[in-house]
Amino acid sequence: MYILLALIGACALGIAAHFLIGGRELRGVAVTPAIATAIAAVVYTAMQWAGVGEGSIWLWLASVLGAVVLASVATVALVASRRRSDAAARAALGI
């Protein structure tokens, strides 16, 4: 049941990261929180299988904060890729 706390925390921080990262008009509202939640689930499960207990701070830091950091990096990369492809499309159309 503790995994739900990690997932809710990662999703909430993912929502905050969505609003802090520029280029919101180039991506969906749920992209960053969804990536953060998925990464948190994988990391939490992997660390539990590796024997890290719920009382360990490393489990929580890796699954919640690590997931948000990785989701933020993925979102910034997605926005940069979208801007490049939009610029290339505009150049191809002569706009």
N, C-alpha and C positions, 0 to 999 in steps of 0.2 A: 504493500500500500504506500510505502514511502516514495515509490517511483512517481506516484501522482503529484507529490509535492515538487519533485524535480521537474516534471513536465509542465506543471502550472507556472512554476517560477521561470522556466526557460521561455514559455510562451508569453508571459507578461513582460519580461525583459526584451523579448523579440519585438513586441508591439512598440515598446519605447524606442528600440533601435530603428524601427521602421520610420518613426517620426524624426529621429535625429539624423538619419542619412538622407542626403539630398537626392533629387531625381525621383521623387515619389510618383510623378506623372508617367514615368517610364516602366513601372512595374505594378503588380497587383498589391492590394492591401495585405493579403495573407501570405505573401512570399516569405518575408523575413521571419515572422513568427512560426510558420510551418517548417522552415528549414531548422530553426532553433529547436523546436519541439522534437523533430525527428532525430536530430543529432543527440539531443539530451537522452532520448530513449535508448539509442544504440550505446552511448557511452556509459550510461547508468547500468544497463544490462551487462555489458562487457566487464565492467569493473566488479559487479556483483559476482559474476561467474569466476572472475579472477581471485575472489576471496576478500575483497575490500568490504568491510562492514558499514552499516548505516551510520555508525558513530564517527566514521572517519571524515574529516574535513575535506580530504582530497576527493572523495566521491562526490561531494556536493559542489566543490569548486570546478572540477572537471566537467561534471554533467550539466551544471546550470551556467556558470560563467563561461566555461570553455565552449559550450554550444552556442552561446550568444556571440562570442567573438568570431567563431567560425561562420556563423550565419551572417554576421555583419560583413566579413570579408567576401563571402559569396555574393551578397547583395551588391556590394561596391563593384565587384567584377561583372555582375550582371548588368548594372547600370552603365558601366564603361563600355561593355560590349554592345549594348543597345545604342548608345550614343554613336559609336563607330559605325554600326550598320545603318543607322539613320542618316549619318553624314554621307556615307557611300551611296545610299539610295538617292539622296538629294543631288549629289554630284552627277550620278548617272542620268537623272531626269533633267539636269540643268536648272535646278531651282535655286 
